Amino acid sequence: MKRSLLLRLGIAMATIFALAVIGMLSSVFIADTSEGFAAAINQAGTLRMQSYRIASSMAHGIPGDMLGSGEVTRKLVAEFERRLFSPRIHTVLPKVLVSR
């Protein structure tokens, strides 16, 4: 059966439109699912670097820690704890635990 050119063109355009809508909906779904994960990953990287600073200050001492009492190390540990309990990480944790 020969179909008219207009009908074939309409079917092709409807198919393209349907694929575009599916692509947009999947993008919205992925963006909604991964909301907050980037901030949590950045925060985890910051914690890793902070742990290196703490280890370095404990092993070698930091220039500028004139008192020699480890005050700089204590400040670094306090900063680490503040970042560890940041809402950036803890708002994402329930999402990760539920998805497993």
LINFEN-V222841 format. One record per residue. N is the residue number from 1. RES is the residue in three letters. PHI is phi in whole degrees, -180 to 180 (* if undefined). OMEGA is omega in degrees with one decimal (none if undefined). Layout:
N|RES|PHI|OMEGA ; N|RES|PHI|OMEGA
//
This chain:
1|MET|*|175.9 ; 2|LYS|-91|175.4 ; 3|ARG|-100|-179.3 ; 4|SER|-71|179.4 ; 5|LEU|-61|-179.7 ; 6|LEU|-64|178.5 ; 7|LEU|-67|178.4 ; 8|ARG|-63|178.2 ; 9|LEU|-65|178.0 ; 10|GLY|-64|178.3 ; 11|ILE|-65|179.0 ; 12|ALA|-63|179.8 ; 13|MET|-67|177.9 ; 14|ALA|-65|177.9 ; 15|THR|-65|178.4 ; 16|ILE|-62|179.3 ; 17|PHE|-63|-180.0 ; 18|ALA|-63|177.8 ; 19|LEU|-64|178.7 ; 20|ALA|-65|179.2 ; 21|VAL|-65|177.9 ; 22|ILE|-62|177.6 ; 23|GLY|-62|179.1 ; 24|MET|-66|179.9 ; 25|LEU|-65|177.9 ; 26|SER|-67|176.5 ; 27|SER|-64|178.4 ; 28|VAL|-64|179.7 ; 29|PHE|-62|-179.6 ; 30|ILE|-65|179.4 ; 31|ALA|-64|179.6 ; 32|ASP|-69|-179.1 ; 33|THR|-68|-174.6 ; 34|SER|-94|-179.0 ; 35|GLU|-61|177.6 ; 36|GLY|91|-177.8 ; 37|PHE|-66|-179.1 ; 38|ALA|-63|178.8 ; 39|ALA|-64|179.0 ; 40|ALA|-67|178.1 ; 41|ILE|-66|176.9 ; 42|ASN|-62|179.2 ; 43|GLN|-65|177.7 ; 44|ALA|-64|176.1 ; 45|GLY|-64|177.0 ; 46|THR|-64|177.8 ; 47|LEU|-64|178.4 ; 48|ARG|-62|179.4 ; 49|MET|-64|179.1 ; 50|GLN|-64|178.4 ; 51|SER|-66|175.0 ; 52|TYR|-64|178.9 ; 53|ARG|-63|179.4 ; 54|ILE|-63|179.9 ; 55|ALA|-62|179.6 ; 56|SER|-66|-179.6 ; 57|SER|-68|178.2 ; 58|MET|-74|-176.9 ; 59|ALA|-78|-171.3 ; 60|HIS|-117|-172.8 ; 61|GLY|77|-179.3 ; 62|ILE|-109|173.9 ; 63|PRO|-60|-176.5 ; 64|GLY|108|175.6 ; 65|ASP|-89|-171.3 ; 66|MET|-64|-176.5 ; 67|LEU|-73|-179.3 ; 68|GLY|70|-176.4 ; 69|SER|-95|-179.1 ; 70|GLY|80|-179.4 ; 71|GLU|-61|179.3 ; 72|VAL|-64|178.7 ; 73|THR|-63|178.2 ; 74|ARG|-62|178.5 ; 75|LYS|-66|178.3 ; 76|LEU|-64|178.5 ; 77|VAL|-66|178.1 ; 78|ALA|-63|177.5 ; 79|GLU|-65|177.7 ; 80|PHE|-61|-179.4 ; 81|GLU|-64|178.4 ; 82|ARG|-62|-180.0 ; 83|ARG|-72|-179.5 ; 84|LEU|-63|-178.2 ; 85|PHE|-96|179.0 ; 86|SER|-67|177.4 ; 87|PRO|-63|179.4 ; 88|ARG|-58|-178.4 ; 89|ILE|-83|-172.1 ; 90|HIS|-74|175.0 ; 91|THR|-78|-179.2 ; 92|VAL|-89|-176.4 ; 93|LEU|-55|178.7 ; 94|PRO|-60|178.7 ; 95|LYS|-64|-178.6 ; 96|VAL|-68|-178.2 ; 97|LEU|-67|179.8 ; 98|VAL|-70|-176.6 ; 99|SER|-74|-179.9 ; 100|ARG|-88|none
//
